[in-house]
């Protein structure tokens, strides 16, 4: 299916990468998420995969994803086995071309927010909690025009790009369970106000 003209990356689109890091935690298989600081100018307070822009010295998406995970969450790159990269995704609202990098945490390291001004929380979220139908919902922008999957886990409301990618991961991994996609809630005012910050 062709990509609509407005959804195609332009020449100005910036390249970025995120790390989808799986591990074996105390509660079974899990995935690493961070929560961005509420003081940031963009995507403030949003849960996300570790990641950021690809710098020239990163040697591509894999290098960028591992560097960002170390800087943001304390992940030691030498303990991560890179499984591969997923197809690049274009985020029109931020004009970024994002490459998800999948990894297995062979030797987990201690994690903590690396940049207090950038990362508020770091959490290993069990796959079982993400797949639990009780933790899943659909969120709606107050305009009513945008709907998307979301998760309530570990005190976080995971939505947007990260929730969409997690939904695809659950499906691809065979972890997806039937859930009520008609359980729709508006984005909470505090979450919305942070997301609208520019």
PyMOL commands that place a pseudoatom at each C-alpha (Angstrom):
pseudoatom trace, name=CA, resn=UNK, resi=1, chain=A, elem=C, hetatm=0, pos=[0.000, 0.000, 0.000]
pseudoatom trace, name=CA, resn=UNK, resi=2, chain=A, elem=C, hetatm=0, pos=[1.528, 3.377, -0.940]
pseudoatom trace, name=CA, resn=UNK, resi=3, chain=A, elem=C, hetatm=0, pos=[2.373, 5.808, 1.853]
pseudoatom trace, name=CA, resn=UNK, resi=4, chain=A, elem=C, hetatm=0, pos=[0.247, 9.003, 1.731]
pseudoatom trace, name=CA, resn=UNK, resi=5, chain=A, elem=C, hetatm=0, pos=[2.222, 12.049, 0.596]
pseudoatom trace, name=CA, resn=UNK, resi=6, chain=A, elem=C, hetatm=0, pos=[1.937, 13.753, 3.995]
pseudoatom trace, name=CA, resn=UNK, resi=7, chain=A, elem=C, hetatm=0, pos=[3.283, 10.682, 5.759]
pseudoatom trace, name=CA, resn=UNK, resi=8, chain=A, elem=C, hetatm=0, pos=[6.486, 10.412, 3.714]
pseudoatom trace, name=CA, resn=UNK, resi=9, chain=A, elem=C, hetatm=0, pos=[9.711, 11.664, 5.268]
pseudoatom trace, name=CA, resn=UNK, resi=10, chain=A, elem=C, hetatm=0, pos=[11.095, 14.811, 3.732]
pseudoatom trace, name=CA, resn=UNK, resi=11, chain=A, elem=C, hetatm=0, pos=[14.718, 15.743, 3.260]
pseudoatom trace, name=CA, resn=UNK, resi=12, chain=A, elem=C, hetatm=0, pos=[14.740, 17.340, 6.724]
pseudoatom trace, name=CA, resn=UNK, resi=13, chain=A, elem=C, hetatm=0, pos=[13.651, 14.170, 8.579]
pseudoatom trace, name=CA, resn=UNK, resi=14, chain=A, elem=C, hetatm=0, pos=[16.134, 13.313, 11.323]
pseudoatom trace, name=CA, resn=UNK, resi=15, chain=A, elem=C, hetatm=0, pos=[17.305, 9.741, 11.850]
pseudoatom trace, name=CA, resn=UNK, resi=16, chain=A, elem=C, hetatm=0, pos=[16.887, 8.164, 15.263]
pseudoatom trace, name=CA, resn=UNK, resi=17, chain=A, elem=C, hetatm=0, pos=[16.909, 4.726, 16.893]
pseudoatom trace, name=CA, resn=UNK, resi=18, chain=A, elem=C, hetatm=0, pos=[15.297, 3.070, 19.910]
pseudoatom trace, name=CA, resn=UNK, resi=19, chain=A, elem=C, hetatm=0, pos=[16.297, -0.083, 21.764]
pseudoatom trace, name=CA, resn=UNK, resi=20, chain=A, elem=C, hetatm=0, pos=[13.636, -2.719, 22.454]
pseudoatom trace, name=CA, resn=UNK, resi=21, chain=A, elem=C, hetatm=0, pos=[15.568, -4.585, 25.127]
pseudoatom trace, name=CA, resn=UNK, resi=22, chain=A, elem=C, hetatm=0, pos=[14.179, -7.930, 26.276]
pseudoatom trace, name=CA, resn=UNK, resi=23, chain=A, elem=C, hetatm=0, pos=[15.451, -9.732, 29.344]
pseudoatom trace, name=CA, resn=UNK, resi=24, chain=A, elem=C, hetatm=0, pos=[14.616, -12.431, 31.859]
pseudoatom trace, name=CA, resn=UNK, resi=25, chain=A, elem=C, hetatm=0, pos=[13.551, -10.678, 35.040]
pseudoatom trace, name=CA, resn=UNK, resi=26, chain=A, elem=C, hetatm=0, pos=[12.274, -11.885, 38.412]
pseudoatom trace, name=CA, resn=UNK, resi=27, chain=A, elem=C, hetatm=0, pos=[8.719, -11.914, 37.016]
pseudoatom trace, name=CA, resn=UNK, resi=28, chain=A, elem=C, hetatm=0, pos=[9.547, -13.603, 33.711]
pseudoatom trace, name=CA, resn=UNK, resi=29, chain=A, elem=C, hetatm=0, pos=[10.432, -12.073, 30.340]
pseudoatom trace, name=CA, resn=UNK, resi=30, chain=A, elem=C, hetatm=0, pos=[10.406, -8.294, 30.402]
pseudoatom trace, name=CA, resn=UNK, resi=31, chain=A, elem=C, hetatm=0, pos=[11.213, -5.208, 28.358]
pseudoatom trace, name=CA, resn=UNK, resi=32, chain=A, elem=C, hetatm=0, pos=[13.012, -2.023, 29.388]
pseudoatom trace, name=CA, resn=UNK, resi=33, chain=A, elem=C, hetatm=0, pos=[11.116, 1.278, 29.383]
pseudoatom trace, name=CA, resn=UNK, resi=34, chain=A, elem=C, hetatm=0, pos=[12.065, 4.757, 30.490]
pseudoatom trace, name=CA, resn=UNK, resi=35, chain=A, elem=C, hetatm=0, pos=[9.851, 7.680, 31.416]
pseudoatom trace, name=CA, resn=UNK, resi=36, chain=A, elem=C, hetatm=0, pos=[10.983, 11.017, 30.078]
pseudoatom trace, name=CA, resn=UNK, resi=37, chain=A, elem=C, hetatm=0, pos=[11.384, 13.912, 32.507]
pseudoatom trace, name=CA, resn=UNK, resi=38, chain=A, elem=C, hetatm=0, pos=[8.412, 16.261, 32.823]
pseudoatom trace, name=CA, resn=UNK, resi=39, chain=A, elem=C, hetatm=0, pos=[10.727, 19.237, 32.285]
pseudoatom trace, name=CA, resn=UNK, resi=40, chain=A, elem=C, hetatm=0, pos=[11.643, 18.338, 28.701]
pseudoatom trace, name=CA, resn=UNK, resi=41, chain=A, elem=C, hetatm=0, pos=[10.426, 20.535, 25.863]
pseudoatom trace, name=CA, resn=UNK, resi=42, chain=A, elem=C, hetatm=0, pos=[9.266, 17.582, 23.714]
pseudoatom trace, name=CA, resn=UNK, resi=43, chain=A, elem=C, hetatm=0, pos=[7.501, 14.336, 24.661]
pseudoatom trace, name=CA, resn=UNK, resi=44, chain=A, elem=C, hetatm=0, pos=[7.731, 15.361, 28.323]
pseudoatom trace, name=CA, resn=UNK, resi=45, chain=A, elem=C, hetatm=0, pos=[6.628, 12.748, 30.836]
pseudoatom trace, name=CA, resn=UNK, resi=46, chain=A, elem=C, hetatm=0, pos=[6.059, 10.066, 28.194]
pseudoatom trace, name=CA, resn=UNK, resi=47, chain=A, elem=C, hetatm=0, pos=[7.162, 6.453, 28.692]
pseudoatom trace, name=CA, resn=UNK, resi=48, chain=A, elem=C, hetatm=0, pos=[9.480, 5.384, 25.902]
pseudoatom trace, name=CA, resn=UNK, resi=49, chain=A, elem=C, hetatm=0, pos=[12.106, 2.934, 24.788]
pseudoatom trace, name=CA, resn=UNK, resi=50, chain=A, elem=C, hetatm=0, pos=[15.649, 4.184, 25.359]
pseudoatom trace, name=CA, resn=UNK, resi=51, chain=A, elem=C, hetatm=0, pos=[16.760, 5.988, 22.247]
pseudoatom trace, name=CA, resn=UNK, resi=52, chain=A, elem=C, hetatm=0, pos=[17.497, 9.182, 20.418]
pseudoatom trace, name=CA, resn=UNK, resi=53, chain=A, elem=C, hetatm=0, pos=[19.081, 10.724, 17.369]
pseudoatom trace, name=CA, resn=UNK, resi=54, chain=A, elem=C, hetatm=0, pos=[21.755, 8.875, 15.426]
pseudoatom trace, name=CA, resn=UNK, resi=55, chain=A, elem=C, hetatm=0, pos=[25.034, 10.765, 15.704]
pseudoatom trace, name=CA, resn=UNK, resi=56, chain=A, elem=C, hetatm=0, pos=[27.727, 10.503, 13.004]
pseudoatom trace, name=CA, resn=UNK, resi=57, chain=A, elem=C, hetatm=0, pos=[30.030, 8.621, 15.386]
pseudoatom trace, name=CA, resn=UNK, resi=58, chain=A, elem=C, hetatm=0, pos=[27.367, 6.022, 16.257]
pseudoatom trace, name=CA, resn=UNK, resi=59, chain=A, elem=C, hetatm=0, pos=[27.997, 3.810, 13.226]
pseudoatom trace, name=CA, resn=UNK, resi=60, chain=A, elem=C, hetatm=0, pos=[24.276, 3.561, 12.524]
pseudoatom trace, name=CA, resn=UNK, resi=61, chain=A, elem=C, hetatm=0, pos=[21.073, 2.706, 14.422]
pseudoatom trace, name=CA, resn=UNK, resi=62, chain=A, elem=C, hetatm=0, pos=[22.535, -0.137, 16.510]
pseudoatom trace, name=CA, resn=UNK, resi=63, chain=A, elem=C, hetatm=0, pos=[25.321, 2.033, 17.874]
pseudoatom trace, name=CA, resn=UNK, resi=64, chain=A, elem=C, hetatm=0, pos=[22.914, 4.877, 18.620]
pseudoatom trace, name=CA, resn=UNK, resi=65, chain=A, elem=C, hetatm=0, pos=[20.390, 2.633, 20.385]
pseudoatom trace, name=CA, resn=UNK, resi=66, chain=A, elem=C, hetatm=0, pos=[23.068, 1.044, 22.593]
pseudoatom trace, name=CA, resn=UNK, resi=67, chain=A, elem=C, hetatm=0, pos=[24.671, 4.398, 23.400]
pseudoatom trace, name=CA, resn=UNK, resi=68, chain=A, elem=C, hetatm=0, pos=[21.352, 5.973, 24.337]
pseudoatom trace, name=CA, resn=UNK, resi=69, chain=A, elem=C, hetatm=0, pos=[20.387, 2.982, 26.508]
pseudoatom trace, name=CA, resn=UNK, resi=70, chain=A, elem=C, hetatm=0, pos=[23.658, 3.329, 28.390]
pseudoatom trace, name=CA, resn=UNK, resi=71, chain=A, elem=C, hetatm=0, pos=[23.291, 7.090, 28.803]
pseudoatom trace, name=CA, resn=UNK, resi=72, chain=A, elem=C, hetatm=0, pos=[19.613, 7.035, 29.747]
pseudoatom trace, name=CA, resn=UNK, resi=73, chain=A, elem=C, hetatm=0, pos=[19.331, 3.858, 31.812]
pseudoatom trace, name=CA, resn=UNK, resi=74, chain=A, elem=C, hetatm=0, pos=[22.801, 2.519, 32.648]
pseudoatom trace, name=CA, resn=UNK, resi=75, chain=A, elem=C, hetatm=0, pos=[22.592, -0.449, 30.271]
pseudoatom trace, name=CA, resn=UNK, resi=76, chain=A, elem=C, hetatm=0, pos=[26.051, -1.896, 29.620]
pseudoatom trace, name=CA, resn=UNK, resi=77, chain=A, elem=C, hetatm=0, pos=[26.282, -2.458, 25.841]
pseudoatom trace, name=CA, resn=UNK, resi=78, chain=A, elem=C, hetatm=0, pos=[28.620, -5.441, 26.208]
pseudoatom trace, name=CA, resn=UNK, resi=79, chain=A, elem=C, hetatm=0, pos=[25.839, -7.339, 28.004]
pseudoatom trace, name=CA, resn=UNK, resi=80, chain=A, elem=C, hetatm=0, pos=[23.367, -6.936, 25.121]
pseudoatom trace, name=CA, resn=UNK, resi=81, chain=A, elem=C, hetatm=0, pos=[23.056, -9.333, 22.196]
pseudoatom trace, name=CA, resn=UNK, resi=82, chain=A, elem=C, hetatm=0, pos=[21.606, -7.431, 19.236]
pseudoatom trace, name=CA, resn=UNK, resi=83, chain=A, elem=C, hetatm=0, pos=[18.908, -9.539, 17.570]
pseudoatom trace, name=CA, resn=UNK, resi=84, chain=A, elem=C, hetatm=0, pos=[18.369, -7.259, 14.605]
pseudoatom trace, name=CA, resn=UNK, resi=85, chain=A, elem=C, hetatm=0, pos=[16.654, -4.112, 13.407]
pseudoatom trace, name=CA, resn=UNK, resi=86, chain=A, elem=C, hetatm=0, pos=[13.023, -3.562, 12.468]
pseudoatom trace, name=CA, resn=UNK, resi=87, chain=A, elem=C, hetatm=0, pos=[11.886, -1.521, 9.465]
pseudoatom trace, name=CA, resn=UNK, resi=88, chain=A, elem=C, hetatm=0, pos=[12.323, 2.220, 9.856]
pseudoatom trace, name=CA, resn=UNK, resi=89, chain=A, elem=C, hetatm=0, pos=[9.216, 4.118, 10.984]
pseudoatom trace, name=CA, resn=UNK, resi=90, chain=A, elem=C, hetatm=0, pos=[8.426, 7.715, 10.113]
pseudoatom trace, name=CA, resn=UNK, resi=91, chain=A, elem=C, hetatm=0, pos=[6.930, 9.959, 12.807]
pseudoatom trace, name=CA, resn=UNK, resi=92, chain=A, elem=C, hetatm=0, pos=[5.372, 12.869, 10.949]
pseudoatom trace, name=CA, resn=UNK, resi=93, chain=A, elem=C, hetatm=0, pos=[4.590, 14.985, 14.040]
pseudoatom trace, name=CA, resn=UNK, resi=94, chain=A, elem=C, hetatm=0, pos=[8.278, 15.136, 15.027]
pseudoatom trace, name=CA, resn=UNK, resi=95, chain=A, elem=C, hetatm=0, pos=[9.769, 14.574, 11.548]
pseudoatom trace, name=CA, resn=UNK, resi=96, chain=A, elem=C, hetatm=0, pos=[11.926, 11.650, 12.694]
pseudoatom trace, name=CA, resn=UNK, resi=97, chain=A, elem=C, hetatm=0, pos=[12.803, 8.416, 10.922]
pseudoatom trace, name=CA, resn=UNK, resi=98, chain=A, elem=C, hetatm=0, pos=[13.116, 5.890, 13.748]
pseudoatom trace, name=CA, resn=UNK, resi=99, chain=A, elem=C, hetatm=0, pos=[14.787, 2.482, 13.492]
pseudoatom trace, name=CA, resn=UNK, resi=100, chain=A, elem=C, hetatm=0, pos=[13.794, 0.064, 16.290]
pseudoatom trace, name=CA, resn=UNK, resi=101, chain=A, elem=C, hetatm=0, pos=[16.666, -2.190, 17.378]
pseudoatom trace, name=CA, resn=UNK, resi=102, chain=A, elem=C, hetatm=0, pos=[15.783, -5.444, 19.168]
pseudoatom trace, name=CA, resn=UNK, resi=103, chain=A, elem=C, hetatm=0, pos=[18.168, -6.822, 21.773]
pseudoatom trace, name=CA, resn=UNK, resi=104, chain=A, elem=C, hetatm=0, pos=[18.453, -9.588, 24.375]
pseudoatom trace, name=CA, resn=UNK, resi=105, chain=A, elem=C, hetatm=0, pos=[19.855, -8.635, 27.783]
pseudoatom trace, name=CA, resn=UNK, resi=106, chain=A, elem=C, hetatm=0, pos=[22.294, -11.520, 28.171]
pseudoatom trace, name=CA, resn=UNK, resi=107, chain=A, elem=C, hetatm=0, pos=[24.050, -9.936, 31.164]
pseudoatom trace, name=CA, resn=UNK, resi=108, chain=A, elem=C, hetatm=0, pos=[21.720, -7.404, 32.829]
pseudoatom trace, name=CA, resn=UNK, resi=109, chain=A, elem=C, hetatm=0, pos=[23.347, -4.423, 34.496]
pseudoatom trace, name=CA, resn=UNK, resi=110, chain=A, elem=C, hetatm=0, pos=[21.989, -2.235, 37.267]
pseudoatom trace, name=CA, resn=UNK, resi=111, chain=A, elem=C, hetatm=0, pos=[19.656, 0.388, 35.853]
pseudoatom trace, name=CA, resn=UNK, resi=112, chain=A, elem=C, hetatm=0, pos=[18.911, 3.930, 36.984]
pseudoatom trace, name=CA, resn=UNK, resi=113, chain=A, elem=C, hetatm=0, pos=[18.018, 7.208, 35.283]
pseudoatom trace, name=CA, resn=UNK, resi=114, chain=A, elem=C, hetatm=0, pos=[21.228, 8.407, 33.692]
pseudoatom trace, name=CA, resn=UNK, resi=115, chain=A, elem=C, hetatm=0, pos=[20.179, 11.998, 33.043]
pseudoatom trace, name=CA, resn=UNK, resi=116, chain=A, elem=C, hetatm=0, pos=[17.828, 13.258, 35.789]
pseudoatom trace, name=CA, resn=UNK, resi=117, chain=A, elem=C, hetatm=0, pos=[16.920, 16.205, 33.565]
pseudoatom trace, name=CA, resn=UNK, resi=118, chain=A, elem=C, hetatm=0, pos=[16.037, 13.859, 30.707]
pseudoatom trace, name=CA, resn=UNK, resi=119, chain=A, elem=C, hetatm=0, pos=[14.897, 10.583, 32.298]
pseudoatom trace, name=CA, resn=UNK, resi=120, chain=A, elem=C, hetatm=0, pos=[12.601, 10.413, 35.340]
pseudoatom trace, name=CA, resn=UNK, resi=121, chain=A, elem=C, hetatm=0, pos=[12.131, 6.651, 35.681]
pseudoatom trace, name=CA, resn=UNK, resi=122, chain=A, elem=C, hetatm=0, pos=[13.602, 3.409, 34.386]
pseudoatom trace, name=CA, resn=UNK, resi=123, chain=A, elem=C, hetatm=0, pos=[11.617, 0.168, 34.662]
pseudoatom trace, name=CA, resn=UNK, resi=124, chain=A, elem=C, hetatm=0, pos=[11.784, -3.438, 33.555]
pseudoatom trace, name=CA, resn=UNK, resi=125, chain=A, elem=C, hetatm=0, pos=[8.170, -4.173, 32.649]
pseudoatom trace, name=CA, resn=UNK, resi=126, chain=A, elem=C, hetatm=0, pos=[7.138, -7.857, 32.529]
pseudoatom trace, name=CA, resn=UNK, resi=127, chain=A, elem=C, hetatm=0, pos=[5.642, -8.987, 29.235]
pseudoatom trace, name=CA, resn=UNK, resi=128, chain=A, elem=C, hetatm=0, pos=[2.878, -10.672, 31.254]
pseudoatom trace, name=CA, resn=UNK, resi=129, chain=A, elem=C, hetatm=0, pos=[1.791, -7.288, 32.635]
pseudoatom trace, name=CA, resn=UNK, resi=130, chain=A, elem=C, hetatm=0, pos=[1.746, -5.732, 29.180]
pseudoatom trace, name=CA, resn=UNK, resi=131, chain=A, elem=C, hetatm=0, pos=[-0.297, -8.630, 27.808]
pseudoatom trace, name=CA, resn=UNK, resi=132, chain=A, elem=C, hetatm=0, pos=[-2.765, -8.620, 30.721]
pseudoatom trace, name=CA, resn=UNK, resi=133, chain=A, elem=C, hetatm=0, pos=[-6.119, -7.441, 29.278]
pseudoatom trace, name=CA, resn=UNK, resi=134, chain=A, elem=C, hetatm=0, pos=[-6.780, -5.554, 32.533]
pseudoatom trace, name=CA, resn=UNK, resi=135, chain=A, elem=C, hetatm=0, pos=[-3.821, -3.273, 31.763]
pseudoatom trace, name=CA, resn=UNK, resi=136, chain=A, elem=C, hetatm=0, pos=[-4.832, -2.427, 28.207]
pseudoatom trace, name=CA, resn=UNK, resi=137, chain=A, elem=C, hetatm=0, pos=[-7.052, 0.322, 26.834]
pseudoatom trace, name=CA, resn=UNK, resi=138, chain=A, elem=C, hetatm=0, pos=[-7.523, 2.666, 23.909]
pseudoatom trace, name=CA, resn=UNK, resi=139, chain=A, elem=C, hetatm=0, pos=[-6.764, 6.340, 24.449]
pseudoatom trace, name=CA, resn=UNK, resi=140, chain=A, elem=C, hetatm=0, pos=[-8.415, 9.207, 22.636]
pseudoatom trace, name=CA, resn=UNK, resi=141, chain=A, elem=C, hetatm=0, pos=[-7.157, 12.698, 21.996]
pseudoatom trace, name=CA, resn=UNK, resi=142, chain=A, elem=C, hetatm=0, pos=[-9.762, 15.261, 23.190]
pseudoatom trace, name=CA, resn=UNK, resi=143, chain=A, elem=C, hetatm=0, pos=[-10.347, 16.266, 19.574]
pseudoatom trace, name=CA, resn=UNK, resi=144, chain=A, elem=C, hetatm=0, pos=[-11.677, 12.748, 19.080]
pseudoatom trace, name=CA, resn=UNK, resi=145, chain=A, elem=C, hetatm=0, pos=[-9.658, 12.421, 15.901]
pseudoatom trace, name=CA, resn=UNK, resi=146, chain=A, elem=C, hetatm=0, pos=[-6.850, 10.230, 17.185]
pseudoatom trace, name=CA, resn=UNK, resi=147, chain=A, elem=C, hetatm=0, pos=[-7.194, 6.830, 18.795]
pseudoatom trace, name=CA, resn=UNK, resi=148, chain=A, elem=C, hetatm=0, pos=[-4.433, 4.474, 19.796]
pseudoatom trace, name=CA, resn=UNK, resi=149, chain=A, elem=C, hetatm=0, pos=[-3.555, 1.538, 22.049]
pseudoatom trace, name=CA, resn=UNK, resi=150, chain=A, elem=C, hetatm=0, pos=[-2.260, 2.158, 25.548]
pseudoatom trace, name=CA, resn=UNK, resi=151, chain=A, elem=C, hetatm=0, pos=[-1.028, 0.269, 28.605]
pseudoatom trace, name=CA, resn=UNK, resi=152, chain=A, elem=C, hetatm=0, pos=[-1.235, 1.020, 32.320]
pseudoatom trace, name=CA, resn=UNK, resi=153, chain=A, elem=C, hetatm=0, pos=[1.807, -0.629, 33.885]
pseudoatom trace, name=CA, resn=UNK, resi=154, chain=A, elem=C, hetatm=0, pos=[4.168, 0.161, 36.754]
pseudoatom trace, name=CA, resn=UNK, resi=155, chain=A, elem=C, hetatm=0, pos=[2.449, 3.477, 37.461]
pseudoatom trace, name=CA, resn=UNK, resi=156, chain=A, elem=C, hetatm=0, pos=[2.845, 4.626, 33.851]
pseudoatom trace, name=CA, resn=UNK, resi=157, chain=A, elem=C, hetatm=0, pos=[0.375, 5.287, 31.067]
pseudoatom trace, name=CA, resn=UNK, resi=158, chain=A, elem=C, hetatm=0, pos=[2.199, 4.071, 27.958]
pseudoatom trace, name=CA, resn=UNK, resi=159, chain=A, elem=C, hetatm=0, pos=[0.686, 5.489, 24.770]
pseudoatom trace, name=CA, resn=UNK, resi=160, chain=A, elem=C, hetatm=0, pos=[1.593, 6.902, 21.375]
pseudoatom trace, name=CA, resn=UNK, resi=161, chain=A, elem=C, hetatm=0, pos=[4.512, 5.540, 19.362]
pseudoatom trace, name=CA, resn=UNK, resi=162, chain=A, elem=C, hetatm=0, pos=[5.790, 3.356, 22.217]
pseudoatom trace, name=CA, resn=UNK, resi=163, chain=A, elem=C, hetatm=0, pos=[2.411, 1.720, 22.814]
pseudoatom trace, name=CA, resn=UNK, resi=164, chain=A, elem=C, hetatm=0, pos=[1.980, 1.078, 19.104]
pseudoatom trace, name=CA, resn=UNK, resi=165, chain=A, elem=C, hetatm=0, pos=[5.376, -0.579, 18.914]
pseudoatom trace, name=CA, resn=UNK, resi=166, chain=A, elem=C, hetatm=0, pos=[4.698, -2.634, 22.056]
pseudoatom trace, name=CA, resn=UNK, resi=167, chain=A, elem=C, hetatm=0, pos=[1.414, -3.812, 20.542]
pseudoatom trace, name=CA, resn=UNK, resi=168, chain=A, elem=C, hetatm=0, pos=[3.282, -5.009, 17.452]
pseudoatom trace, name=CA, resn=UNK, resi=169, chain=A, elem=C, hetatm=0, pos=[5.892, -6.721, 19.657]
pseudoatom trace, name=CA, resn=UNK, resi=170, chain=A, elem=C, hetatm=0, pos=[3.238, -8.592, 21.648]
pseudoatom trace, name=CA, resn=UNK, resi=171, chain=A, elem=C, hetatm=0, pos=[1.605, -9.788, 18.437]
pseudoatom trace, name=CA, resn=UNK, resi=172, chain=A, elem=C, hetatm=0, pos=[4.882, -10.833, 16.803]
pseudoatom trace, name=CA, resn=UNK, resi=173, chain=A, elem=C, hetatm=0, pos=[6.011, -12.664, 19.959]
pseudoatom trace, name=CA, resn=UNK, resi=174, chain=A, elem=C, hetatm=0, pos=[2.751, -14.568, 20.326]
pseudoatom trace, name=CA, resn=UNK, resi=175, chain=A, elem=C, hetatm=0, pos=[2.076, -12.909, 23.703]
pseudoatom trace, name=CA, resn=UNK, resi=176, chain=A, elem=C, hetatm=0, pos=[-1.013, -10.977, 22.647]
pseudoatom trace, name=CA, resn=UNK, resi=177, chain=A, elem=C, hetatm=0, pos=[-4.238, -11.825, 24.489]
pseudoatom trace, name=CA, resn=UNK, resi=178, chain=A, elem=C, hetatm=0, pos=[-7.775, -10.725, 23.642]
pseudoatom trace, name=CA, resn=UNK, resi=179, chain=A, elem=C, hetatm=0, pos=[-8.556, -7.363, 25.233]
pseudoatom trace, name=CA, resn=UNK, resi=180, chain=A, elem=C, hetatm=0, pos=[-11.348, -4.819, 25.041]
pseudoatom trace, name=CA, resn=UNK, resi=181, chain=A, elem=C, hetatm=0, pos=[-10.251, -2.293, 22.418]
pseudoatom trace, name=CA, resn=UNK, resi=182, chain=A, elem=C, hetatm=0, pos=[-13.619, -0.567, 22.929]
pseudoatom trace, name=CA, resn=UNK, resi=183, chain=A, elem=C, hetatm=0, pos=[-12.523, 0.476, 26.427]
pseudoatom trace, name=CA, resn=UNK, resi=184, chain=A, elem=C, hetatm=0, pos=[-11.740, 4.054, 25.376]
pseudoatom trace, name=CA, resn=UNK, resi=185, chain=A, elem=C, hetatm=0, pos=[-10.520, 6.833, 27.658]
pseudoatom trace, name=CA, resn=UNK, resi=186, chain=A, elem=C, hetatm=0, pos=[-9.471, 10.400, 26.947]
pseudoatom trace, name=CA, resn=UNK, resi=187, chain=A, elem=C, hetatm=0, pos=[-5.838, 11.215, 27.582]
pseudoatom trace, name=CA, resn=UNK, resi=188, chain=A, elem=C, hetatm=0, pos=[-5.653, 12.605, 31.142]
pseudoatom trace, name=CA, resn=UNK, resi=189, chain=A, elem=C, hetatm=0, pos=[-5.297, 16.417, 31.253]
pseudoatom trace, name=CA, resn=UNK, resi=190, chain=A, elem=C, hetatm=0, pos=[-1.828, 16.273, 32.832]
pseudoatom trace, name=CA, resn=UNK, resi=191, chain=A, elem=C, hetatm=0, pos=[-0.576, 13.845, 30.176]
pseudoatom trace, name=CA, resn=UNK, resi=192, chain=A, elem=C, hetatm=0, pos=[-2.143, 15.926, 27.415]
pseudoatom trace, name=CA, resn=UNK, resi=193, chain=A, elem=C, hetatm=0, pos=[-0.642, 19.199, 28.665]
pseudoatom trace, name=CA, resn=UNK, resi=194, chain=A, elem=C, hetatm=0, pos=[2.842, 17.666, 28.695]
pseudoatom trace, name=CA, resn=UNK, resi=195, chain=A, elem=C, hetatm=0, pos=[2.404, 16.168, 25.234]
pseudoatom trace, name=CA, resn=UNK, resi=196, chain=A, elem=C, hetatm=0, pos=[1.377, 19.533, 23.788]
pseudoatom trace, name=CA, resn=UNK, resi=197, chain=A, elem=C, hetatm=0, pos=[4.470, 21.279, 25.131]
pseudoatom trace, name=CA, resn=UNK, resi=198, chain=A, elem=C, hetatm=0, pos=[6.715, 22.648, 22.400]
for i in range(1, 198): cmd.bond("trace and resi %d" % i, "trace and resi %d" % (i + 1))
show_as sticks, trace
zoom trace
